[in-house]
Amino acid sequence: MTRSTSLFLGALVFSACAVSLAGTATAQDAKISQEEYRQHCAACHGLEGRGDGPIGQMLKTPAPNLAMIAQRNGGTYPVEKIHDIIEGSSVVAAHGTRDMPLWGDRYRRDAKPQTPDQSDVAGQQAQQRILSLVYYLGTLQ
C-alpha cells in the first residue's frame, strides 16, 4: 500500500469517526471546522449550508443545500464522496476545473510547497482543511 493510499484511508476512517461521534469533538475542533466553512464555503452555500449564500444565488448553477447531503444519499452521509469533491478528485462542474480551482491550492493535497523543506507540510495542511470541512458538513446533516 502506498503512503498516500494509507494516509487517505486513515483520513477516511478519521472522518467517519468524527462525523459519527460529532458530539465528542472538542468545542475548539468544532469552531475551527465551522470557521473554515464560513471563510471558504458560506459565500455560496450559506452560513447553515442551505445554498442561500449571497453569491450562491447569482451563480449559473445555484449552490446546493449541503445540509441535505445525507437525505439525498438515502440517509447516509457519504464521507468519501464529500472528501473527493472537496479535494478535487471528484469534479463538480460548478466548482470549475482543478487547473483553475475555486479555492486555489487550499484544498489540494498535492499543492507545491513554498520552500523545499516544506515538502509534506502543504499537503498535510490541505488534508487537515479537507477533513475539517468533511466533519463540519457532517454536523449539518
N, CA, C and O atoms as a GROMACS GRO file, in nm:
protein
  564
    1MET      N    1   0.085  -0.116   0.000
    1MET     CA    2   0.000   0.000   0.000
    1MET      C    3   0.090   0.124   0.000
    1MET      O    4   0.185   0.132   0.078
    2THR      N    5   0.062   0.219  -0.087
    2THR     CA    6   0.143   0.339  -0.094
    2THR      C    7   0.114   0.430   0.025
    2THR      O    8   0.010   0.418   0.091
    3ARG      N    9   0.206   0.520   0.051
    3ARG     CA   10   0.190   0.613   0.164
    3ARG      C   11   0.065   0.699   0.146
    3ARG      O   12  -0.010   0.721   0.241
    4SER      N   13   0.043   0.747   0.023
    4SER     CA   14  -0.073   0.833   0.001
    4SER      C   15  -0.203   0.756   0.019
    4SER      O   16  -0.302   0.810   0.069
    5THR      N   17  -0.205   0.629  -0.022
    5THR     CA   18  -0.324   0.547  -0.004
    5THR      C   19  -0.352   0.524   0.143
    5THR      O   20  -0.466   0.534   0.188
    6SER      N   21  -0.247   0.494   0.220
    6SER     CA   22  -0.268   0.470   0.363
    6SER      C   23  -0.309   0.598   0.434
    6SER      O   24  -0.391   0.594   0.526
    7LEU      N   25  -0.253   0.714   0.393
    7LEU     CA   26  -0.296   0.841   0.452
    7LEU      C   27  -0.442   0.868   0.420
    7LEU      O   28  -0.518   0.912   0.507
    8PHE      N   29  -0.481   0.842   0.296
    8PHE     CA   30  -0.619   0.865   0.255
    8PHE      C   31  -0.714   0.775   0.334
    8PHE      O   32  -0.817   0.822   0.383
    9LEU      N   33  -0.681   0.647   0.344
    9LEU     CA   34  -0.767   0.556   0.419
    9LEU      C   35  -0.776   0.595   0.566
    9LEU      O   36  -0.883   0.588   0.626
   10GLY      N   37  -0.665   0.636   0.623
   10GLY     CA   38  -0.666   0.683   0.761
   10GLY      C   39  -0.752   0.806   0.777
   10GLY      O   40  -0.825   0.820   0.875
   11ALA      N   41  -0.744   0.895   0.680
   11ALA     CA   42  -0.826   1.016   0.684
   11ALA      C   43  -0.974   0.983   0.675
   11ALA      O   44  -1.056   1.044   0.743
   12LEU      N   45  -1.008   0.886   0.592
   12LEU     CA   46  -1.148   0.847   0.579
   12LEU      C   47  -1.201   0.787   0.708
   12LEU      O   48  -1.313   0.816   0.751
   13VAL      N   49  -1.119   0.702   0.770
   13VAL     CA   50  -1.160   0.643   0.898
   13VAL      C   51  -1.178   0.753   1.001
   13VAL      O   52  -1.277   0.755   1.075
   14PHE      N   53  -1.082   0.845   1.006
   14PHE     CA   54  -1.092   0.957   1.098
   14PHE      C   55  -1.219   1.038   1.073
   14PHE      O   56  -1.292   1.071   1.166
   15SER      N   57  -1.245   1.068   0.946
   15SER     CA   58  -1.364   1.147   0.911
   15SER      C   59  -1.491   1.075   0.951
   15SER      O   60  -1.582   1.135   1.009
   16ALA      N   61  -1.497   0.947   0.920
   16ALA     CA   62  -1.618   0.871   0.954
   16ALA      C   63  -1.640   0.870   1.104
   16ALA      O   64  -1.753   0.887   1.151
   17CYS      N   65  -1.533   0.851   1.179
   17CYS     CA   66  -1.545   0.853   1.325
   17CYS      C   67  -1.584   0.991   1.373
   17CYS      O   68  -1.668   1.005   1.462
   18ALA      N   69  -1.524   1.093   1.315
   18ALA     CA   70  -1.554   1.230   1.358
   18ALA      C   71  -1.700   1.264   1.331
   18ALA      O   72  -1.766   1.327   1.414
   19VAL      N   73  -1.749   1.224   1.216
   19VAL     CA   74  -1.889   1.254   1.183
   19VAL      C   75  -1.983   1.175   1.273
   19VAL      O   76  -2.081   1.231   1.322
   20SER      N   77  -1.956   1.048   1.294
   20SER     CA   78  -2.045   0.967   1.376
   20SER      C   79  -2.035   1.000   1.524
   20SER      O   80  -2.129   0.977   1.600
   21LEU      N   81  -1.923   1.054   1.564
   21LEU     CA   82  -1.904   1.090   1.704
   21LEU      C   83  -1.897   1.241   1.721
   21LEU      O   84  -1.822   1.292   1.805
   22ALA      N   85  -1.974   1.312   1.641
   22ALA     CA   86  -1.968   1.458   1.641
   22ALA      C   87  -1.984   1.517   1.780
   22ALA      O   88  -1.926   1.621   1.809
   23GLY      N   89  -2.060   1.453   1.865
   23GLY     CA   90  -2.081   1.503   1.999
   23GLY      C   91  -1.957   1.499   2.085
   23GLY      O   92  -1.950   1.569   2.186
   24THR      N   93  -1.856   1.418   2.048
   24THR     CA   94  -1.736   1.408   2.129
   24THR      C   95  -1.624   1.499   2.081
   24THR      O   96  -1.520   1.507   2.146
   25ALA      N   97  -1.643   1.567   1.970
   25ALA     CA   98  -1.540   1.659   1.923
   25ALA      C   99  -1.530   1.775   2.021
   25ALA      O  100  -1.628   1.815   2.082
   26THR      N  101  -1.410   1.826   2.035
   26THR     CA  102  -1.393   1.936   2.127
   26THR      C  103  -1.458   2.061   2.069
   26THR      O  104  -1.478   2.073   1.948
   27ALA      N  105  -1.491   2.153   2.156
   27ALA     CA  106  -1.551   2.279   2.112
   27ALA      C  107  -1.456   2.352   2.018
   27ALA      O  108  -1.499   2.417   1.923
   28GLN      N  109  -1.325   2.343   2.045
   28GLN     CA  110  -1.227   2.409   1.960
   28GLN      C  111  -1.224   2.347   1.821
   28GLN      O  112  -1.218   2.420   1.722
   29ASP      N  113  -1.228   2.214   1.811
   29ASP     CA  114  -1.231   2.147   1.682
   29ASP      C  115  -1.353   2.191   1.602
   29ASP      O  116  -1.343   2.221   1.483
   30ALA      N  117  -1.468   2.194   1.667
   30ALA     CA  118  -1.591   2.233   1.600
   30ALA      C  119  -1.583   2.378   1.553
   30ALA      O  120  -1.629   2.410   1.444
   31LYS      N  121  -1.525   2.464   1.634
   31LYS     CA  122  -1.513   2.606   1.598
   31LYS      C  123  -1.420   2.623   1.478
   31LYS      O  124  -1.449   2.702   1.388
   32ILE      N  125  -1.308   2.550   1.477
   32ILE     CA  126  -1.214   2.557   1.365
   32ILE      C  127  -1.281   2.510   1.236
   32ILE      O  128  -1.266   2.573   1.132
   33SER      N  129  -1.354   2.400   1.243
   33SER     CA  130  -1.424   2.346   1.126
   33SER      C  131  -1.529   2.446   1.076
   33SER      O  132  -1.541   2.469   0.956
   34GLN      N  133  -1.604   2.502   1.168
   34GLN     CA  134  -1.707   2.599   1.132
   34GLN      C  135  -1.645   2.723   1.067
   34GLN      O  136  -1.699   2.776   0.971
   35GLU      N  137  -1.533   2.767   1.120
   35GLU     CA  138  -1.466   2.886   1.065
   35GLU      C  139  -1.411   2.859   0.925
   35GLU      O  140  -1.418   2.944   0.837
   36GLU      N  141  -1.355   2.740   0.905
   36GLU     CA  142  -1.306   2.703   0.771
   36GLU      C  143  -1.422   2.709   0.671
   36GLU      O  144  -1.407   2.763   0.562
   37TYR      N  145  -1.534   2.654   0.710
   37TYR     CA  146  -1.653   2.657   0.625
   37TYR      C  147  -1.698   2.801   0.601
   37TYR      O  148  -1.724   2.840   0.487
   38ARG      N  149  -1.707   2.878   0.707
   38ARG     CA  150  -1.757   3.016   0.696
   38ARG      C  151  -1.670   3.097   0.601
   38ARG      O  152  -1.723   3.173   0.519
   39GLN      N  153  -1.539   3.082   0.612
   39GLN     CA  154  -1.449   3.163   0.530
   39GLN      C  155  -1.443   3.119   0.384
   39GLN      O  156  -1.421   3.202   0.296
   40HIS      N  157  -1.462   2.990   0.358
   40HIS     CA  158  -1.434   2.940   0.223
   40HIS      C  159  -1.553   2.877   0.151
   40HIS      O  160  -1.540   2.840   0.034
   41CYS      N  161  -1.666   2.863   0.217
   41CYS     CA  162  -1.781   2.796   0.154
   41CYS      C  163  -1.912   2.875   0.167
   41CYS      O  164  -1.997   2.870   0.078
   42ALA      N  165  -1.926   2.948   0.277
   42ALA     CA  166  -2.054   3.011   0.310
   42ALA      C  167  -2.098   3.118   0.210
   42ALA      O  168  -2.218   3.143   0.196
   43ALA      N  169  -2.007   3.181   0.140
   43ALA     CA  170  -2.047   3.284   0.044
   43ALA      C  171  -2.140   3.226  -0.062
   43ALA      O  172  -2.231   3.295  -0.109
   44CYS      N  173  -2.118   3.103  -0.100
   44CYS     CA  174  -2.205   3.037  -0.198
   44CYS      C  175  -2.312   2.951  -0.130
   44CYS      O  176  -2.429   2.957  -0.167
   45HIS      N  177  -2.271   2.872  -0.031
   45HIS     CA  178  -2.362   2.773   0.028
   45HIS      C  179  -2.442   2.824   0.148
   45HIS      O  180  -2.531   2.754   0.196
   46GLY      N  181  -2.411   2.944   0.196
   46GLY     CA  182  -2.484   3.000   0.310
   46GLY      C  183  -2.425   2.954   0.442
   46GLY      O  184  -2.359   2.851   0.449
   47LEU      N  185  -2.449   3.032   0.548
   47LEU     CA  186  -2.393   3.003   0.679
   47LEU      C  187  -2.438   2.869   0.734
   47LEU      O  188  -2.363   2.804   0.807
   48GLU      N  189  -2.558   2.827   0.702
   48GLU     CA  190  -2.609   2.699   0.751
   48GLU      C  191  -2.609   2.592   0.642
   48GLU      O  192  -2.669   2.486   0.659
   49GLY      N  193  -2.540   2.620   0.530
   49GLY     CA  194  -2.525   2.522   0.424
   49GLY      C  195  -2.648   2.499   0.338
   49GLY      O  196  -2.656   2.400   0.266
   50ARG      N  197  -2.744   2.588   0.344
   50ARG     CA  198  -2.871   2.568   0.273
   50ARG      C  199  -2.872   2.617   0.128
   50ARG      O  200  -2.977   2.618   0.063
   51GLY      N  201  -2.755   2.657   0.078
   51GLY     CA  202  -2.746   2.702  -0.061
   51GLY      C  203  -2.793   2.845  -0.079
   51GLY      O  204  -2.819   2.888  -0.191
   52ASP      N  205  -2.804   2.918   0.030
   52ASP     CA  206  -2.859   3.053   0.025
   52ASP      C  207  -2.756   3.162   0.053
   52ASP      O  208  -2.791   3.269   0.104
   53GLY      N  209  -2.630   3.136   0.021
   53GLY     CA  210  -2.526   3.237   0.040
   53GLY      C  211  -2.545   3.351  -0.059
   53GLY      O  212  -2.609   3.333  -0.162
   54PRO      N  213  -2.490   3.468  -0.029
   54PRO     CA  214  -2.509   3.584  -0.115
   54PRO      C  215  -2.459   3.566  -0.258
   54PRO      O  216  -2.517   3.621  -0.351
   55ILE      N  217  -2.354   3.490  -0.276
   55ILE     CA  218  -2.302   3.464  -0.411
   55ILE      C  219  -2.376   3.346  -0.474
   55ILE      O  220  -2.398   3.344  -0.595
   56GLY      N  221  -2.413   3.248  -0.393
   56GLY     CA  222  -2.480   3.128  -0.443
   56GLY      C  223  -2.605   3.156  -0.523
   56GLY      O  224  -2.639   3.080  -0.614
   57GLN      N  225  -2.674   3.262  -0.490
   57GLN     CA  226  -2.797   3.297  -0.561
   57GLN      C  227  -2.770   3.353  -0.700
   57GLN      O  228  -2.858   3.353  -0.785
   58MET      N  229  -2.650   3.402  -0.722
   58MET     CA  230  -2.615   3.464  -0.850
   58MET      C  231  -2.547   3.368  -0.947
   58MET      O  232  -2.522   3.404  -1.062
   59LEU      N  233  -2.519   3.249  -0.903
   59LEU     CA  234  -2.447   3.153  -0.986
   59LEU      C  235  -2.535   3.096  -1.097
   59LEU      O  236  -2.657   3.086  -1.081
   60LYS      N  237  -2.474   3.060  -1.206
   60LYS     CA  238  -2.545   2.996  -1.317
   60LYS      C  239  -2.610   2.866  -1.270
   60LYS      O  240  -2.725   2.838  -1.304
   61THR      N  241  -2.536   2.789  -1.193
   61THR     CA  242  -2.588   2.668  -1.128
   61THR      C  243  -2.599   2.702  -0.981
   61THR      O  244  -2.497   2.719  -0.914
   62PRO      N  245  -2.721   2.712  -0.928
   62PRO     CA  246  -2.737   2.750  -0.786
   62PRO      C  247  -2.662   2.655  -0.693
   62PRO      O  248  -2.653   2.535  -0.718
   63ALA      N  249  -2.609   2.711  -0.584
   63ALA     CA  250  -2.538   2.630  -0.485
   63ALA      C  251  -2.636   2.535  -0.419
   63ALA      O  252  -2.746   2.576  -0.381
   64PRO      N  253  -2.599   2.408  -0.404
   64PRO     CA  254  -2.691   2.312  -0.342
   64PRO      C  255  -2.699   2.327  -0.191
   64PRO      O  256  -2.613   2.389  -0.128
   65ASN      N  257  -2.802   2.271  -0.136
   65ASN     CA  258  -2.823   2.268   0.008
   65ASN      C  259  -2.734   2.158   0.064
   65ASN      O  260  -2.762   2.040   0.045
   66LEU      N  261  -2.628   2.196   0.133
   66LEU     CA  262  -2.533   2.099   0.188
   66LEU      C  263  -2.583   2.034   0.316
   66LEU      O  264  -2.526   1.936   0.363
   67ALA      N  265  -2.689   2.089   0.373
   67ALA     CA  266  -2.747   2.031   0.495
   67ALA      C  267  -2.835   1.910   0.462
   67ALA      O  268  -2.886   1.843   0.552
   68MET      N  269  -2.852   1.883   0.333
   68MET     CA  270  -2.936   1.771   0.291
   68MET      C  271  -2.858   1.663   0.217
   68MET      O  272  -2.916   1.582   0.146
   69ILE      N  273  -2.727   1.663   0.233
   69ILE     CA  274  -2.644   1.565   0.163
   69ILE      C  275  -2.686   1.423   0.200
   69ILE      O  276  -2.708   1.340   0.111
   70ALA      N  277  -2.699   1.395   0.328
   70ALA     CA  278  -2.736   1.261   0.372
   70ALA      C  279  -2.875   1.224   0.321
   70ALA      O  280  -2.898   1.112   0.276
   71GLN      N  281  -2.967   1.317   0.328
   71GLN     CA  282  -3.105   1.290   0.282
   71GLN      C  283  -3.105   1.255   0.134
   71GLN      O  284  -3.178   1.165   0.092
   72ARG      N  285  -3.025   1.327   0.055
   72ARG     CA  286  -3.018   1.298  -0.089
   72ARG      C  287  -2.943   1.168  -0.118
   72ARG      O  288  -2.945   1.119  -0.231
   73ASN      N  289  -2.878   1.113  -0.017
   73ASN     CA  290  -2.799   0.991  -0.032
   73ASN      C  291  -2.860   0.876   0.047
   73ASN      O  292  -2.788   0.793   0.103
   74GLY      N  293  -2.992   0.871   0.053
   74GLY     CA  294  -3.060   0.761   0.120
   74GLY      C  295  -3.042   0.758   0.271
   74GLY      O  296  -3.054   0.652   0.333
   75GLY      N  297  -3.014   0.873   0.331
   75GLY     CA  298  -3.000   0.881   0.476
   75GLY      C  299  -2.859   0.859   0.528
   75GLY      O  300  -2.836   0.859   0.649
   76THR      N  301  -2.764   0.839   0.437
   76THR     CA  302  -2.625   0.815   0.477
   76THR      C  303  -2.537   0.930   0.431
   76THR      O  304  -2.544   0.972   0.315
   77TYR      N  305  -2.455   0.981   0.521
   77TYR     CA  306  -2.360   1.087   0.485
   77TYR      C  307  -2.240   1.022   0.415
   77TYR      O  308  -2.167   0.946   0.478
   78PRO      N  309  -2.219   1.050   0.285
   78PRO     CA  310  -2.113   0.985   0.207
   78PRO      C  311  -1.976   1.050   0.228
   78PRO      O  312  -1.933   1.134   0.149
   79VAL      N  313  -1.909   1.011   0.333
   79VAL     CA  314  -1.782   1.072   0.374
   79VAL      C  315  -1.681   1.074   0.260
   79VAL      O  316  -1.624   1.179   0.229
   80GLU      N  317  -1.659   0.961   0.197
   80GLU     CA  318  -1.557   0.953   0.091
   80GLU      C  319  -1.593   1.043  -0.027
   80GLU      O  320  -1.506   1.111  -0.082
   81LYS      N  321  -1.718   1.044  -0.066
   81LYS     CA  322  -1.762   1.126  -0.179
   81LYS      C  323  -1.742   1.274  -0.148
   81LYS      O  324  -1.693   1.349  -0.233
   82ILE      N  325  -1.777   1.317  -0.028
   82ILE     CA  326  -1.761   1.457   0.011
   82ILE      C  327  -1.613   1.492   0.015
   82ILE      O  328  -1.573   1.600  -0.030
   83HIS      N  329  -1.532   1.403   0.068
   83HIS     CA  330  -1.386   1.424   0.070
   83HIS      C  331  -1.335   1.444  -0.072
   83HIS      O  332  -1.260   1.538  -0.099
   84ASP      N  333  -1.374   1.357  -0.162
   84ASP     CA  334  -1.325   1.363  -0.300
   84ASP      C  335  -1.370   1.490  -0.373
   84ASP      O  336  -1.295   1.544  -0.454
   85ILE      N  337  -1.489   1.538  -0.343
   85ILE     CA  338  -1.537   1.662  -0.404
   85ILE      C  339  -1.453   1.780  -0.355
   85ILE      O  340  -1.409   1.862  -0.436
   86ILE      N  341  -1.431   1.788  -0.226
   86ILE     CA  342  -1.354   1.899  -0.171
   86ILE      C  343  -1.209   1.893  -0.218
   86ILE      O  344  -1.151   1.995  -0.254
   87GLU      N  345  -1.152   1.773  -0.217
   87GLU     CA  346  -1.013   1.754  -0.256
   87GLU      C  347  -0.993   1.771  -0.406
   87GLU      O  348  -0.883   1.804  -0.450
   88GLY      N  349  -1.098   1.749  -0.484
   88GLY     CA  350  -1.090   1.773  -0.627
   88GLY      C  351  -1.075   1.650  -0.712
   88GLY      O  352  -1.071   1.661  -0.835
   89SER      N  353  -1.067   1.530  -0.653
   89SER     CA  354  -1.056   1.411  -0.736
   89SER      C  355  -1.190   1.370  -0.794
   89SER      O  356  -1.196   1.290  -0.888
   90SER      N  357  -1.298   1.425  -0.741
   90SER     CA  358  -1.431   1.410  -0.798
   90SER      C  359  -1.475   1.550  -0.841
   90SER      O  360  -1.497   1.637  -0.756
   91VAL      N  361  -1.487   1.571  -0.969
   91VAL     CA  362  -1.512   1.704  -1.023
   91VAL      C  363  -1.659   1.743  -1.012
   91VAL      O  364  -1.749   1.666  -1.048
   92VAL      N  365  -1.681   1.862  -0.962
   92VAL     CA  366  -1.814   1.923  -0.959
   92VAL      C  367  -1.808   2.038  -1.058
   92VAL      O  368  -1.732   2.133  -1.039
   93ALA      N  369  -1.888   2.032  -1.163
   93ALA     CA  370  -1.881   2.132  -1.270
   93ALA      C  371  -1.888   2.275  -1.218
   93ALA      O  372  -1.815   2.361  -1.267
   94ALA      N  373  -1.973   2.302  -1.122
   94ALA     CA  374  -1.989   2.437  -1.071
   94ALA      C  375  -1.863   2.488  -1.001
   94ALA      O  376  -1.843   2.609  -0.991
   95HIS      N  377  -1.777   2.398  -0.953
   95HIS     CA  378  -1.654   2.439  -0.887
   95HIS      C  379  -1.543   2.470  -0.986
   95HIS      O  380  -1.441   2.527  -0.946
   96GLY      N  381  -1.557   2.434  -1.110
   96GLY     CA  382  -1.454   2.458  -1.210
   96GLY      C  383  -1.351   2.347  -1.212
   96GLY      O  384  -1.355   2.255  -1.131
   97THR      N  385  -1.258   2.357  -1.305
   97THR     CA  386  -1.154   2.255  -1.319
   97THR      C  387  -1.048   2.275  -1.212
   97THR      O  388  -1.040   2.382  -1.151
   98ARG      N  389  -0.966   2.173  -1.189
   98ARG     CA  390  -0.859   2.184  -1.091
   98ARG      C  391  -0.743   2.266  -1.146
   98ARG      O  392  -0.655   2.306  -1.069
   99ASP      N  393  -0.741   2.294  -1.277
   99ASP     CA  394  -0.639   2.383  -1.332
   99ASP      C  395  -0.659   2.525  -1.280
   99ASP      O  396  -0.563   2.601  -1.263
  100MET      N  397  -0.783   2.560  -1.255
  100MET     CA  398  -0.815   2.691  -1.201
  100MET      C  399  -0.923   2.670  -1.095
  100MET      O  400  -1.036   2.716  -1.111
  101PRO      N  401  -0.887   2.601  -0.988
  101PRO     CA  402  -0.988   2.565  -0.888
  101PRO      C  403  -1.042   2.686  -0.814
  101PRO      O  404  -0.974   2.787  -0.797
  102LEU      N  405  -1.165   2.672  -0.770
  102LEU     CA  406  -1.233   2.776  -0.697
  102LEU      C  407  -1.153   2.821  -0.575
  102LEU      O  408  -1.153   2.939  -0.541
  103TRP      N  409  -1.086   2.727  -0.508
  103TRP     CA  410  -1.017   2.757  -0.383
  103TRP      C  411  -0.866   2.769  -0.398
  103TRP      O  412  -0.795   2.776  -0.298
  104GLY      N  413  -0.814   2.772  -0.518
  104GLY     CA  414  -0.670   2.774  -0.534
  104GLY      C  415  -0.611   2.643  -0.483
  104GLY      O  416  -0.668   2.536  -0.505
  105ASP      N  417  -0.499   2.651  -0.415
  105ASP     CA  418  -0.433   2.531  -0.363
  105ASP      C  419  -0.477   2.496  -0.221
  105ASP      O  420  -0.424   2.401  -0.162
  106ARG      N  421  -0.570   2.569  -0.165
  106ARG     CA  422  -0.609   2.550  -0.024
  106ARG      C  423  -0.649   2.406   0.007
  106ARG      O  424  -0.620   2.356   0.116
  107TYR      N  425  -0.716   2.338  -0.086
  107TYR     CA  426  -0.764   2.202  -0.063
  107TYR      C  427  -0.698   2.102  -0.157
  107TYR      O  428  -0.757   1.998  -0.187
  108ARG      N  429  -0.579   2.132  -0.202
  108ARG     CA  430  -0.506   2.040  -0.289
  108ARG      C  431  -0.396   1.972  -0.209
  108ARG      O  432  -0.303   2.038  -0.162
  109ARG      N  433  -0.409   1.840  -0.193
  109ARG     CA  434  -0.307   1.766  -0.118
  109ARG      C  435  -0.174   1.764  -0.191
  109ARG      O  436  -0.070   1.739  -0.130
  110ASP      N  437  -0.176   1.789  -0.322
  110ASP     CA  438  -0.052   1.789  -0.399
  110ASP      C  439  -0.001   1.931  -0.424
  110ASP      O  440   0.075   1.955  -0.518
  111ALA      N  441  -0.043   2.025  -0.340
  111ALA     CA  442   0.000   2.164  -0.355
  111ALA      C  443   0.152   2.173  -0.347
  111ALA      O  444   0.216   2.102  -0.269
  112LYS      N  445   0.206   2.261  -0.427
  112LYS     CA  446   0.351   2.277  -0.427
  112LYS      C  447   0.394   2.353  -0.301
  112LYS      O  448   0.335   2.455  -0.267
  113PRO      N  449   0.496   2.303  -0.232
  113PRO     CA  450   0.544   2.371  -0.111
  113PRO      C  451   0.608   2.504  -0.145
  113PRO      O  452   0.660   2.523  -0.256
  114GLN      N  453   0.605   2.596  -0.052
  114GLN     CA  454   0.668   2.726  -0.074
  114GLN      C  455   0.820   2.716  -0.068
  114GLN      O  456   0.889   2.790  -0.137
  115THR      N  457   0.871   2.624   0.012
  115THR     CA  458   1.015   2.602   0.021
  115THR      C  459   1.040   2.451   0.020
  115THR      O  460   0.951   2.374   0.057
  116PRO      N  461   1.159   2.407  -0.022
  116PRO     CA  462   1.188   2.264  -0.030
  116PRO      C  463   1.170   2.190   0.103
  116PRO      O  464   1.131   2.073   0.103
  117ASP      N  465   1.198   2.255   0.215
  117ASP     CA  466   1.186   2.186   0.344
  117ASP      C  467   1.040   2.171   0.389
  117ASP      O  468   1.014   2.111   0.493
  118GLN      N  469   0.947   2.223   0.312
  118GLN     CA  470   0.805   2.209   0.344
  118GLN      C  471   0.738   2.106   0.254
  118GLN      O  472   0.618   2.114   0.230
  119SER      N  473   0.814   2.010   0.204
  119SER     CA  474   0.764   1.917   0.103
  119SER      C  475   0.633   1.850   0.141
  119SER      O  476   0.546   1.834   0.056
  120ASP      N  477   0.616   1.811   0.265
  120ASP     CA  478   0.494   1.742   0.305
  120ASP      C  479   0.396   1.833   0.378
  120ASP      O  480   0.278   1.799   0.391
  121VAL      N  481   0.442   1.947   0.425
  121VAL     CA  482   0.360   2.035   0.508
  121VAL      C  483   0.237   2.086   0.433
  121VAL      O  484   0.126   2.084   0.486
  122ALA      N  485   0.256   2.133   0.310
  122ALA     CA  486   0.144   2.189   0.234
  122ALA      C  487   0.035   2.084   0.214
  122ALA      O  488  -0.083   2.114   0.228
  123GLY      N  489   0.074   1.963   0.180
  123GLY     CA  490  -0.024   1.856   0.160
  123GLY      C  491  -0.094   1.818   0.289
  123GLY      O  492  -0.214   1.791   0.289
  124GLN      N  493  -0.021   1.815   0.398
  124GLN     CA  494  -0.081   1.782   0.528
  124GLN      C  495  -0.180   1.889   0.571
  124GLN      O  496  -0.287   1.858   0.623
  125GLN      N  497  -0.144   2.015   0.550
  125GLN     CA  498  -0.235   2.124   0.586
  125GLN      C  499  -0.361   2.119   0.501
  125GLN      O  500  -0.471   2.139   0.553
  126ALA      N  501  -0.345   2.093   0.373
  126ALA     CA  502  -0.462   2.083   0.286
  126ALA      C  503  -0.552   1.968   0.331
  126ALA      O  504  -0.674   1.982   0.335
  127GLN      N  505  -0.492   1.854   0.365
  127GLN     CA  506  -0.570   1.739   0.411
  127GLN      C  507  -0.644   1.772   0.541
  127GLN      O  508  -0.759   1.731   0.558
  128GLN      N  509  -0.581   1.844   0.631
  128GLN     CA  510  -0.648   1.885   0.755
  128GLN      C  511  -0.767   1.974   0.726
  128GLN      O  512  -0.872   1.961   0.788
  129ARG      N  513  -0.752   2.066   0.632
  129ARG     CA  514  -0.863   2.154   0.594
  129ARG      C  515  -0.977   2.074   0.532
  129ARG      O  516  -1.094   2.098   0.562
  130ILE      N  517  -0.943   1.980   0.446
  130ILE     CA  518  -1.044   1.895   0.383
  130ILE      C  519  -1.121   1.818   0.490
  130ILE      O  520  -1.244   1.818   0.491
  131LEU      N  521  -1.049   1.753   0.580
  131LEU     CA  522  -1.113   1.675   0.685
  131LEU      C  523  -1.199   1.763   0.776
  131LEU      O  524  -1.304   1.720   0.823
  132SER      N  525  -1.154   1.884   0.798
  132SER     CA  526  -1.230   1.978   0.879
  132SER      C  527  -1.366   2.006   0.813
  132SER      O  528  -1.469   2.008   0.881
  133LEU      N  529  -1.364   2.027   0.682
  133LEU     CA  530  -1.490   2.052   0.611
  133LEU      C  531  -1.577   1.928   0.603
  133LEU      O  532  -1.699   1.937   0.616
  134VAL      N  533  -1.516   1.812   0.581
  134VAL     CA  534  -1.592   1.686   0.578
  134VAL      C  535  -1.666   1.669   0.712
  134VAL      O  536  -1.784   1.636   0.716
  135TYR      N  537  -1.593   1.693   0.820
  135TYR     CA  538  -1.652   1.685   0.954
  135TYR      C  539  -1.765   1.786   0.970
  135TYR      O  540  -1.875   1.750   1.013
  136TYR      N  541  -1.738   1.911   0.937
  136TYR     CA  542  -1.838   2.016   0.958
  136TYR      C  543  -1.965   1.989   0.878
  136TYR      O  544  -2.076   2.003   0.931
  137LEU      N  545  -1.950   1.951   0.753
  137LEU     CA  546  -2.068   1.922   0.671
  137LEU      C  547  -2.148   1.806   0.731
  137LEU      O  548  -2.271   1.804   0.723
  138GLY      N  549  -2.078   1.711   0.791
  138GLY     CA  550  -2.147   1.602   0.860
  138GLY      C  551  -2.233   1.652   0.975
  138GLY      O  552  -2.339   1.596   1.003
  139THR      N  553  -2.187   1.757   1.042
  139THR     CA  554  -2.265   1.810   1.155
  139THR      C  555  -2.390   1.883   1.109
  139THR      O  556  -2.483   1.903   1.188
  140LEU      N  557  -2.394   1.922   0.983
  140LEU     CA  558  -2.512   1.994   0.930
  140LEU      C  559  -2.625   1.900   0.892
  140LEU      O  560  -2.737   1.945   0.866
  141GLN      N  561  -2.597   1.772   0.889
  141GLN     CA  562  -2.697   1.677   0.839
  141GLN      C  563  -2.812   1.661   0.933
  141GLN      O  564  -2.904   1.584   0.905
   0.00000   0.00000   0.00000
